[in-house]
């Protein structure tokens, strides 16, 4: 079974002026993708349930929403035939998490944990989901307890280091990563976590040394993505571009590298190049709302306003409360589509969900005030009879050639 991949992604800062370049460094923004679990004890599974389960796994290998819906149906049927098949519960939780339904994912993983309390994959995924739900302390405690009882489960120990780093407990993350390296000096995942902690602490030279050492153990797209983020921290966008490109070459389906590369190009004003990167993400996962919003920004930058509108609407169909999509779509309607009255609802929805300290809130509030004043302004007085008559006479005279 492959280990989990802890991946850091670009955070897009959306504003009327365009998109700023932001980096999810230091664990502030961490996204992880589970391994899809295969059943481990085929002899105890109803043969028909196994057929359904394997069909679901095959569907997960295909892109698109329909494939995910079909995978879900297969896993649900497998679970109906074999209620003790915790791996089906795990994979249903994987689908819930992928669609953004973290509460359902947590419930599914709790159910899987009841059936298989010693399954490390379940504990790791549950801790990650709890962390994404904002329960960082509970997530860390969950994994600490498991690692204490299973000290040789290095996969779980590295996952604990990742969670601690995301919570900015850098000393705790280093302790778990170093303990992993004591037990396995060639553990690339633990080395990568050490490098990420040093990058978060802005000790960039040390971080690069650690990442290079991890690369000596095996070249991976994730490590080149890490190096790209490090170069962005240095302000070297050319070196970052090359690192992200190497990551994409190694793994063309690696969405995070495409997103980071797209952000670099967007920041440089290369809208067509950036759009190609975000389209590559959506080819692999059409439900990626962040990539869709970023693509809409690229289209707006190229003057393709109607196409940008379609992407914003598709993003909001998938995530109706997505703050960046609401704000930037409102700007598009107010300033580029001459739809100021229609934009006020989007600004109001944005203000209902946007964090209090977000600078775009002030801009949105100003738009709401101005548009409301425009709507409530008295109509202009009608033209006087004299001016109307003069206008009519002037318009009725033939042109003198």
VOPAGU-2260 file (C-alpha; in pm, 1 decimal, decimal comma):
REM VOPAGU-2260
SITE   aa  ch    i         X         Y         Z
SITE  UNK   A    0       0,0       0,0       0,0
SITE  UNK   A    1     136,6     340,3     -94,6
SITE  UNK   A    2     187,9     595,6     175,9
SITE  UNK   A    3     -20,8     909,1     197,0
SITE  UNK   A    4     106,5    1213,2      12,0
SITE  UNK   A    5     104,6    1537,2     205,0
SITE  UNK   A    6      89,5    1812,4     -51,2
SITE  UNK   A    7     107,8    2190,4     -17,0
SITE  UNK   A    8     -84,1    2409,4    -253,4
SITE  UNK   A    9     -90,0    2768,6    -374,8
SITE  UNK   A   10    -337,5    3004,1    -209,3
SITE  UNK   A   11    -479,4    3250,0    -463,1
SITE  UNK   A   12    -541,8    3600,0    -338,6
SITE  UNK   A   13    -819,3    3740,8    -554,0
SITE  UNK   A   14    -875,9    4111,0    -597,8
SITE  UNK   A   15   -1000,0    4362,3    -850,9
SITE  UNK   A   16    -643,0    4427,0    -955,2
SITE  UNK   A   17    -588,7    4061,0   -1038,2
SITE  UNK   A   18    -443,9    3763,1    -856,5
SITE  UNK   A   19    -150,7    3790,6    -621,3
SITE  UNK   A   20      97,8    3512,8    -571,7
SITE  UNK   A   21      56,3    3335,8    -240,1
SITE  UNK   A   22     230,0    3022,8    -113,4
SITE  UNK   A   23      92,2    2767,5     128,5
SITE  UNK   A   24     413,8    2743,2     325,3
SITE  UNK   A   25     479,8    2640,8     679,6
SITE  UNK   A   26     176,6    2418,8     696,9
SITE  UNK   A   27     -68,8    2706,4     680,6
SITE  UNK   A   28    -245,7    2542,6     392,3
SITE  UNK   A   29    -204,6    2168,5     364,6
SITE  UNK   A   30    -395,4    1927,2     152,4
SITE  UNK   A   31    -353,4    1551,9     168,7
SITE  UNK   A   32    -477,4    1282,3     -62,1
SITE  UNK   A   33    -549,1     936,3      73,1
SITE  UNK   A   34    -448,8     612,4     -85,0
SITE  UNK   A   35    -754,1     419,7    -200,4
SITE  UNK   A   36    -755,8     108,3      15,8
SITE  UNK   A   37    -778,6    -240,4    -130,1
SITE  UNK   A   38    -942,0    -518,7      73,7
SITE  UNK   A   39    -687,3    -706,7     281,6
SITE  UNK   A   40    -865,7   -1033,7     365,2
SITE  UNK   A   41   -1038,4   -1161,0      53,4
SITE  UNK   A   42   -1133,1   -1495,2     209,5
SITE  UNK   A   43   -1369,1   -1321,7     455,1
SITE  UNK   A   44   -1550,1   -1120,2     188,1
SITE  UNK   A   45   -1861,3   -1217,8      -2,9
SITE  UNK   A   46   -1737,2   -1287,3    -359,1
SITE  UNK   A   47   -2001,3   -1058,4    -508,4
SITE  UNK   A   48   -1897,1    -783,0    -265,6
SITE  UNK   A   49   -1538,7    -821,1    -383,0
SITE  UNK   A   50   -1651,6    -785,5    -745,5
SITE  UNK   A   51   -1838,5    -465,2    -656,6
SITE  UNK   A   52   -1544,3    -331,6    -460,0
SITE  UNK   A   53   -1296,4    -389,0    -739,8
SITE  UNK   A   54   -1534,7    -225,7    -988,9
SITE  UNK   A   55   -1544,8      78,6    -760,2
SITE  UNK   A   56   -1165,5      97,0    -748,2
SITE  UNK   A   57   -1153,8      82,6   -1128,7
SITE  UNK   A   58   -1404,1     366,6   -1148,7
SITE  UNK   A   59   -1186,3     576,9    -919,2
SITE  UNK   A   60    -911,0     541,2   -1176,8
SITE  UNK   A   61   -1125,4     725,8   -1431,9
SITE  UNK   A   62   -1168,3    1105,0   -1431,5
SITE  UNK   A   63   -1497,1    1285,3   -1398,8
SITE  UNK   A   64   -1797,7    1316,1   -1172,2
SITE  UNK   A   65   -1984,7    1025,9   -1330,7
SITE  UNK   A   66   -1697,0     789,6   -1257,5
SITE  UNK   A   67   -1701,9     893,9    -892,2
SITE  UNK   A   68   -2078,6     846,4    -872,5
SITE  UNK   A   69   -2044,2     497,0   -1018,0
SITE  UNK   A   70   -1760,8     417,9    -777,5
SITE  UNK   A   71   -1979,1     524,7    -485,4
SITE  UNK   A   72   -2262,0     299,1    -601,2
SITE  UNK   A   73   -2024,3       1,5    -624,2
SITE  UNK   A   74   -1876,9      61,3    -277,4
SITE  UNK   A   75   -2223,6     101,1    -124,6
SITE  UNK   A   76   -2333,3    -225,8    -284,2
SITE  UNK   A   77   -2016,2    -399,2    -162,0
SITE  UNK   A   78   -2092,0    -275,8     188,6
SITE  UNK   A   79   -2450,0    -398,6     167,6
SITE  UNK   A   80   -2327,0    -745,4      71,5
SITE  UNK   A   81   -2044,9    -745,7     331,6
SITE  UNK   A   82   -2116,0    -497,4     615,1
SITE  UNK   A   83   -1780,9    -580,2     773,1
SITE  UNK   A   84   -1587,3    -462,4     468,0
SITE  UNK   A   85   -1428,1    -159,2     632,9
SITE  UNK   A   86   -1224,2     -85,9     323,7
SITE  UNK   A   87   -1547,2       3,9     139,9
SITE  UNK   A   88   -1635,5     245,9     419,7
SITE  UNK   A   89   -1288,2     395,9     390,0
SITE  UNK   A   90   -1321,4     449,2      16,8
SITE  UNK   A   91   -1667,8     603,0      57,0
SITE  UNK   A   92   -1509,9     842,8     307,3
SITE  UNK   A   93   -1240,5     913,1      48,7
SITE  UNK   A   94   -1512,7    1016,9    -197,6
SITE  UNK   A   95   -1685,8    1231,0      64,8
SITE  UNK   A   96   -1360,4    1404,1     146,5
SITE  UNK   A   97   -1281,3    1461,4    -218,9
SITE  UNK   A   98   -1620,3    1627,7    -268,5
SITE  UNK   A   99   -1568,6    1850,6      34,9
SITE  UNK   A  100   -1817,4    1675,2     264,0
SITE  UNK   A  101   -1578,1    1645,6     557,3
SITE  UNK   A  102   -1846,2    1569,6     815,0
SITE  UNK   A  103   -1965,1    1265,6     617,4
SITE  UNK   A  104   -1602,5    1159,9     565,1
SITE  UNK   A  105   -1535,6    1173,7     940,0
SITE  UNK   A  106   -1850,3     972,1    1012,4
SITE  UNK   A  107   -1752,2     708,9     756,3
SITE  UNK   A  108   -1401,6     677,6     895,8
SITE  UNK   A  109   -1535,4     649,1    1251,8
SITE  UNK   A  110   -1756,4     364,5    1130,6
SITE  UNK   A  111   -1457,1     197,0     963,5
SITE  UNK   A  112   -1255,9     242,4    1283,0
SITE  UNK   A  113   -1519,9      52,5    1483,2
SITE  UNK   A  114   -1480,4    -243,2    1246,7
SITE  UNK   A  115   -1098,9    -222,2    1219,6
SITE  UNK   A  116    -963,5     -34,9    1526,3
SITE  UNK   A  117    -603,5    -132,9    1446,4
SITE  UNK   A  118    -606,0     -17,2    1082,1
SITE  UNK   A  119    -343,1     255,7    1060,7
SITE  UNK   A  120    -476,8     394,7     732,1
SITE  UNK   A  121    -814,0     462,7     892,8
SITE  UNK   A  122    -659,0     639,8    1192,2
SITE  UNK   A  123    -437,0     855,1     971,4
SITE  UNK   A  124    -721,3     955,3     738,6
SITE  UNK   A  125    -954,4    1025,5    1031,8
SITE  UNK   A  126    -693,7    1246,3    1198,2
SITE  UNK   A  127    -640,1    1439,6     874,6
SITE  UNK   A  128   -1013,9    1495,9     827,6
SITE  UNK   A  129   -1050,5    1606,8    1189,3
SITE  UNK   A  130    -767,2    1853,2    1132,2
SITE  UNK   A  131    -939,1    1989,7     820,7
SITE  UNK   A  132   -1256,8    2030,8    1026,8
SITE  UNK   A  133   -1060,0    2252,3    1263,1
SITE  UNK   A  134   -1009,3    1992,1    1535,5
SITE  UNK   A  135    -629,5    2002,0    1521,8
SITE  UNK   A  136    -576,7    1915,0    1887,6
SITE  UNK   A  137    -809,6    1613,7    1869,6
SITE  UNK   A  138    -646,6    1499,8    1544,7
SITE  UNK   A  139    -296,4    1514,7    1690,9
SITE  UNK   A  140    -408,7    1339,1    2007,4
SITE  UNK   A  141    -568,3    1062,5    1802,3
SITE  UNK   A  142    -246,4     994,6    1613,1
SITE  UNK   A  143     -24,8    1035,6    1918,8
SITE  UNK   A  144    -218,7     761,5    2092,6
SITE  UNK   A  145    -192,9     533,0    1792,9
SITE  UNK   A  146     178,9     595,3    1742,0
SITE  UNK   A  147     241,2     535,3    2110,8
SITE  UNK   A  148      76,5     192,7    2079,6
SITE  UNK   A  149     231,4     122,2    1737,9
SITE  UNK   A  150     579,3     282,6    1749,2
SITE  UNK   A  151     694,7      98,0    1436,4
SITE  UNK   A  152     415,8     236,5    1216,1
SITE  UNK   A  153     633,7     497,3    1049,6
SITE  UNK   A  154     364,7     591,8     801,4
SITE  UNK   A  155     143,4     709,6    1088,6
SITE  UNK   A  156     437,1     879,5    1259,1
SITE  UNK   A  157     517,2    1084,2     947,5
SITE  UNK   A  158     147,6    1172,1     916,8
SITE  UNK   A  159     159,2    1294,1    1278,0
SITE  UNK   A  160     460,2    1510,3    1190,6
SITE  UNK   A  161     261,1    1658,0     902,5
SITE  UNK   A  162     -34,8    1741,4    1126,9
SITE  UNK   A  163     188,6    1900,3    1388,6
SITE  UNK   A  164     362,9    2109,8    1124,5
SITE  UNK   A  165      24,8    2221,3     987,3
SITE  UNK   A  166     -65,9    2328,2    1342,5
SITE  UNK   A  167     267,7    2519,7    1363,4
SITE  UNK   A  168     397,4    2287,7    1634,0
SITE  UNK   A  169     735,1    2276,2    1461,2
SITE  UNK   A  170     925,0    2125,9    1753,1
SITE  UNK   A  171     672,4    1843,8    1779,6
SITE  UNK   A  172     685,7    1783,3    1404,2
SITE  UNK   A  173    1066,3    1765,5    1409,7
SITE  UNK   A  174    1055,6    1523,8    1703,5
SITE  UNK   A  175     829,3    1281,1    1515,3
SITE  UNK   A  176    1022,5    1314,0    1189,3
SITE  UNK   A  177    1356,0    1256,9    1361,6
SITE  UNK   A  178    1219,4     957,9    1553,0
SITE  UNK   A  179    1115,1     814,5    1218,0
SITE  UNK   A  180    1465,2     870,2    1078,9
SITE  UNK   A  181    1621,1     696,1    1380,0
SITE  UNK   A  182    1417,4     388,6    1287,7
SITE  UNK   A  183    1457,8     432,9     911,6
SITE  UNK   A  184    1735,8     673,5     801,2
SITE  UNK   A  185    1620,8     648,0     438,7
SITE  UNK   A  186    1261,4     753,0     502,3
SITE  UNK   A  187    1207,4    1020,9     237,3
SITE  UNK   A  188     872,6    1128,1     382,1
SITE  UNK   A  189    1030,3    1209,8     717,8
SITE  UNK   A  190    1313,6    1398,8     548,8
SITE  UNK   A  191    1062,1    1599,5     348,5
SITE  UNK   A  192     879,4    1694,0     668,7
SITE  UNK   A  193    1205,9    1811,5     824,5
SITE  UNK   A  194    1268,0    2024,8     515,8
SITE  UNK   A  195     916,4    2169,9     530,2
SITE  UNK   A  196     961,4    2267,3     893,8
SITE  UNK   A  197    1285,8    2448,9     811,0
SITE  UNK   A  198    1118,2    2621,9     517,5
SITE  UNK   A  199     833,3    2730,1     745,3
SITE  UNK   A  200    1093,9    2872,9     982,5
SITE  UNK   A  201    1253,4    3052,7     687,4
SITE  UNK   A  202    1577,9    2859,4     728,2
SITE  UNK   A  203    1584,9    2815,1     353,8
SITE  UNK   A  204    1945,3    2699,4     308,7
SITE  UNK   A  205    1898,1    2416,7     559,6
SITE  UNK   A  206    1561,8    2328,4     405,9
SITE  UNK   A  207    1718,4    2296,7      61,5
SITE  UNK   A  208    1993,6    2068,8     194,5
SITE  UNK   A  209    1732,8    1840,7     347,3
SITE  UNK   A  210    1520,0    1833,7      30,7
SITE  UNK   A  211    1829,2    1752,5    -178,7
SITE  UNK   A  212    1915,3    1469,8      58,3
SITE  UNK   A  213    1563,0    1333,4      19,2
SITE  UNK   A  214    1600,2    1357,4    -359,0
SITE  UNK   A  215    1912,4    1143,4    -335,8
SITE  UNK   A  216    1688,9     865,9    -202,1
SITE  UNK   A  217    1458,8     892,8    -502,0
SITE  UNK   A  218    1333,7    1165,1    -731,5
SITE  UNK   A  219     965,1    1243,8    -679,3
SITE  UNK   A  220     724,6    1507,7    -804,9
SITE  UNK   A  221     640,2    1603,0    -444,6
SITE  UNK   A  222    1001,2    1690,1    -362,0
SITE  UNK   A  223    1041,0    1905,8    -672,5
SITE  UNK   A  224     716,4    2077,9    -576,1
SITE  UNK   A  225     869,6    2143,7    -233,1
SITE  UNK   A  226    1177,5    2291,3    -398,1
SITE  UNK   A  227     956,6    2511,5    -612,7
SITE  UNK   A  228     779,3    2646,8    -304,8
SITE  UNK   A  229    1116,7    2705,9    -143,7
SITE  UNK   A  230    1232,7    2907,0    -445,7
SITE  UNK   A  231     916,6    3113,1    -428,9
SITE  UNK   A  232    1000,3    3187,6     -65,8
SITE  UNK   A  233    1334,0    3319,4    -194,4
SITE  UNK   A  234    1160,5    3524,3    -460,4
SITE  UNK   A  235    1323,0    3331,6    -747,6
SITE  UNK   A  236    1025,5    3268,1    -975,5
SITE  UNK   A  237    1239,4    3130,1   -1259,8
SITE  UNK   A  238    1388,1    2859,4   -1037,4
SITE  UNK   A  239    1040,8    2790,0    -899,0
SITE  UNK   A  240     904,9    2755,3   -1252,8
SITE  UNK   A  241    1173,9    2500,4   -1338,4
SITE  UNK   A  242    1110,1    2300,0   -1021,4
SITE  UNK   A  243     734,4    2288,6   -1077,3
SITE  UNK   A  244     790,6    2192,5   -1441,0
SITE  UNK   A  245    1011,7    1903,4   -1331,4
SITE  UNK   A  246     739,8    1789,9   -1091,2
SITE  UNK   A  247     483,3    1797,1   -1373,7
SITE  UNK   A  248     717,9    1603,7   -1602,9
SITE  UNK   A  249     756,3    1332,8   -1339,0
SITE  UNK   A  250     383,4    1317,7   -1267,6
SITE  UNK   A  251     154,7    1489,3   -1521,5
SITE  UNK   A  252    -146,8    1423,3   -1293,3
SITE  UNK   A  253      11,4    1603,3    -995,9
SITE  UNK   A  254    -246,1    1879,5    -951,6
SITE  UNK   A  255     -56,0    2077,1    -689,7
SITE  UNK   A  256     240,5    2132,6    -919,7
SITE  UNK   A  257       7,4    2242,2   -1201,6
SITE  UNK   A  258    -167,0    2483,8    -964,4
SITE  UNK   A  259     161,5    2624,6    -839,7
SITE  UNK   A  260     293,9    2660,5   -1192,9
SITE  UNK   A  261     -29,8    2825,9   -1295,4
SITE  UNK   A  262       1,9    3071,5   -1009,0
SITE  UNK   A  263     357,9    3161,7   -1113,1
SITE  UNK   A  264     243,2    3225,3   -1470,8
SITE  UNK   A  265     -63,0    3417,1   -1356,1
SITE  UNK   A  266     152,5    3640,5   -1140,5
SITE  UNK   A  267     373,4    3705,1   -1446,7
SITE  UNK   A  268      70,0    3802,2   -1654,8
SITE  UNK   A  269      91,1    3495,7   -1880,9
SITE  UNK   A  270    -283,2    3430,1   -1883,3
SITE  UNK   A  271    -285,3    3167,7   -2165,0
SITE  UNK   A  272       0,0    2972,5   -2002,6
SITE  UNK   A  273    -164,3    2984,3   -1660,8
SITE  UNK   A  274    -499,6    2881,2   -1807,3
SITE  UNK   A  275    -338,3    2572,0   -1960,0
SITE  UNK   A  276    -209,6    2467,0   -1616,0
SITE  UNK   A  277    -547,0    2509,8   -1446,6
SITE  UNK   A  278    -720,1    2324,3   -1730,9
SITE  UNK   A  279    -476,1    2038,0   -1671,1
SITE  UNK   A  280    -594,5    2025,1   -1310,1
SITE  UNK   A  281    -959,4    2022,4   -1414,8
SITE  UNK   A  282    -896,5    1746,6   -1666,6
SITE  UNK   A  283    -791,3    1529,0   -1375,9
SITE  UNK   A  284   -1050,4    1660,5   -1128,1
SITE  UNK   A  285   -1337,5    1869,5   -1261,1
SITE  UNK   A  286   -1456,2    1927,9    -902,6
SITE  UNK   A  287   -1147,4    2133,8    -809,6
SITE  UNK   A  288   -1314,7    2466,8    -734,4
SITE  UNK   A  289    -987,8    2652,1    -667,0
SITE  UNK   A  290    -855,6    2561,7   -1011,4
SITE  UNK   A  291   -1184,2    2661,1   -1173,9
SITE  UNK   A  292   -1182,0    3003,1   -1006,6
SITE  UNK   A  293    -819,5    3053,0   -1111,7
SITE  UNK   A  294    -909,2    2957,2   -1469,4
SITE  UNK   A  295   -1186,8    3217,0   -1463,3
SITE  UNK   A  296    -931,7    3481,1   -1360,1
SITE  UNK   A  297    -713,6    3381,3   -1656,2
SITE  UNK   A  298   -1008,3    3406,0   -1894,9
SITE  UNK   A  299   -1100,3    3746,7   -1756,9
SITE  UNK   A  300    -740,7    3856,8   -1809,0
SITE  UNK   A  301    -768,7    3757,3   -2174,7
SITE  UNK   A  302   -1093,3    3949,2   -2218,0
SITE  UNK   A  303   -1301,5    3629,7   -2246,6
SITE  UNK   A  304   -1563,1    3757,8   -2005,0
SITE  UNK   A  305   -1848,2    3525,9   -2102,8
SITE  UNK   A  306   -1623,6    3221,5   -2067,8
SITE  UNK   A  307   -1507,2    3350,8   -1729,3
SITE  UNK   A  308   -1869,1    3388,2   -1622,5
SITE  UNK   A  309   -1939,9    3024,3   -1709,9
SITE  UNK   A  310   -1646,1    2908,6   -1499,0
SITE  UNK   A  311   -1755,3    3116,5   -1198,3
SITE  UNK   A  312   -2107,1    2978,6   -1224,7
SITE  UNK   A  313   -1971,7    2623,7   -1248,2
SITE  UNK   A  314   -1754,9    2685,9    -941,3
SITE  UNK   A  315   -2048,1    2822,3    -740,2
SITE  UNK   A  316   -2267,6    2533,2    -848,8
SITE  UNK   A  317   -2016,9    2303,7    -680,5
SITE  UNK   A  318   -1940,8    2530,0    -382,9
SITE  UNK   A  319   -2213,2    2796,7    -334,3
SITE  UNK   A  320   -2029,5    2960,2     -41,6
SITE  UNK   A  321   -1683,7    2977,8    -197,4
SITE  UNK   A  322   -1569,0    3325,7     -93,3
SITE  UNK   A  323   -1315,9    3384,4    -372,0
SITE  UNK   A  324   -1558,8    3271,8    -642,9
SITE  UNK   A  325   -1834,9    3496,7    -506,3
SITE  UNK   A  326   -1609,7    3801,3    -480,5
SITE  UNK   A  327   -1436,6    3773,1    -814,8
SITE  UNK   A  328   -1758,0    3687,1    -999,9
SITE  UNK   A  329   -1918,1    3995,1    -845,4
SITE  UNK   A  330   -1627,4    4207,1    -972,3
SITE  UNK   A  331   -1663,8    4053,5   -1318,4
SITE  UNK   A  332   -2034,2    4141,5   -1331,7
SITE  UNK   A  333   -1991,0    4490,8   -1189,5
SITE  UNK   A  334   -1690,5    4602,8   -1393,5
SITE  UNK   A  335   -1662,6    4384,9   -1703,6
SITE  UNK   A  336   -2015,4    4266,0   -1791,1
SITE  UNK   A  337   -2202,5    4592,0   -1714,3
SITE  UNK   A  338   -2426,0    4402,7   -1469,4
SITE  UNK   A  339   -2386,9    4617,0   -1159,3
SITE  UNK   A  340   -2739,4    4557,2   -1022,4
SITE  UNK   A  341   -2693,6    4179,8   -1052,4
SITE  UNK   A  342   -2356,1    4192,0    -877,7
SITE  UNK   A  343   -2495,0    4319,1    -546,7
SITE  UNK   A  344   -2634,8    3976,6    -450,4
SITE  UNK   A  345   -2292,4    3817,5    -505,4
SITE  UNK   A  346   -2120,2    4082,7    -294,0
SITE  UNK   A  347   -2373,3    4025,7     -16,9
SITE  UNK   A  348   -2321,8    3649,7     -28,3
SITE  UNK   A  349   -1947,1    3707,8     -15,7
SITE  UNK   A  350   -1981,3    3931,6     291,0
SITE  UNK   A  351   -2188,7    3662,5     462,6
SITE  UNK   A  352   -1910,7    3403,2     438,6
SITE  UNK   A  353   -1583,1    3598,8     413,8
SITE  UNK   A  354   -1351,6    3614,2     718,2
SITE  UNK   A  355   -1359,1    3940,0     908,6
SITE  UNK   A  356   -1002,1    4047,7     838,9
SITE  UNK   A  357   -1011,9    3994,3     463,2
SITE  UNK   A  358    -922,2    4320,8     283,2
SITE  UNK   A  359   -1169,8    4244,8       3,8
SITE  UNK   A  360   -1454,8    4290,4     253,6
SITE  UNK   A  361   -1405,4    4667,5     251,4
SITE  UNK   A  362   -1418,8    4675,0    -129,0
SITE  UNK   A  363   -1732,4    4459,6    -133,9
SITE  UNK   A  364   -1902,0    4680,5     125,0
SITE  UNK   A  365   -1821,9    4987,9     -85,2
SITE  UNK   A  366   -1974,1    4827,1    -394,1
SITE  UNK   A  367   -2290,8    4739,5    -202,2
SITE  UNK   A  368   -2325,5    5098,3     -78,2
SITE  UNK   A  369   -2261,1    5252,2    -420,1
SITE  UNK   A  370   -2490,6    5017,9    -613,6
SITE  UNK   A  371   -2766,7    5055,3    -354,8
SITE  UNK   A  372   -2736,8    5435,4    -381,9
SITE  UNK   A  373   -2753,3    5412,0    -761,5
SITE  UNK   A  374   -3069,6    5202,7    -742,1
SITE  UNK   A  375   -3234,5    5440,6    -493,3
SITE  UNK   A  376   -3137,2    5760,2    -676,1
SITE  UNK   A  377   -3434,6    5956,7    -819,9
SITE  UNK   A  378   -3472,1    5932,3   -1196,5
SITE  UNK   A  379   -3337,3    6225,0   -1399,5
SITE  UNK   A  380   -3597,9    6490,8   -1483,5
SITE  UNK   A  381   -3765,2    6456,6   -1825,3
SITE  UNK   A  382   -3643,2    6695,1   -2098,0
SITE  UNK   A  383   -3832,5    7024,6   -2130,8
SITE  UNK   A  384   -4081,2    7075,3   -2414,5
SITE  UNK   A  385   -3853,6    7332,3   -2575,0
SITE  UNK   A  386   -3551,6    7102,7   -2575,7
SITE  UNK   A  387   -3767,9    6814,4   -2697,2
SITE  UNK   A  388   -3904,6    7026,6   -2977,5
SITE  UNK   A  389   -3562,6    7148,3   -3073,6
SITE  UNK   A  390   -3430,0    6796,9   -3064,6
SITE  UNK   A  391   -3717,1    6676,4   -3277,8
SITE  UNK   A  392   -3675,2    6953,0   -3534,4
SITE  UNK   A  393   -3303,9    6889,9   -3557,0
SITE  UNK   A  394   -3349,8    6519,4   -3605,8
SITE  UNK   A  395   -3616,5    6564,3   -3871,0
SITE  UNK   A  396   -3414,4    6793,4   -4097,3
SITE  UNK   A  397   -3246,3    6627,9   -4393,6
SITE  UNK   A  398   -2870,8    6616,1   -4412,6
SITE  UNK   A  399   -2732,5    6894,0   -4633,6
SITE  UNK   A  400   -2473,9    6744,0   -4863,5
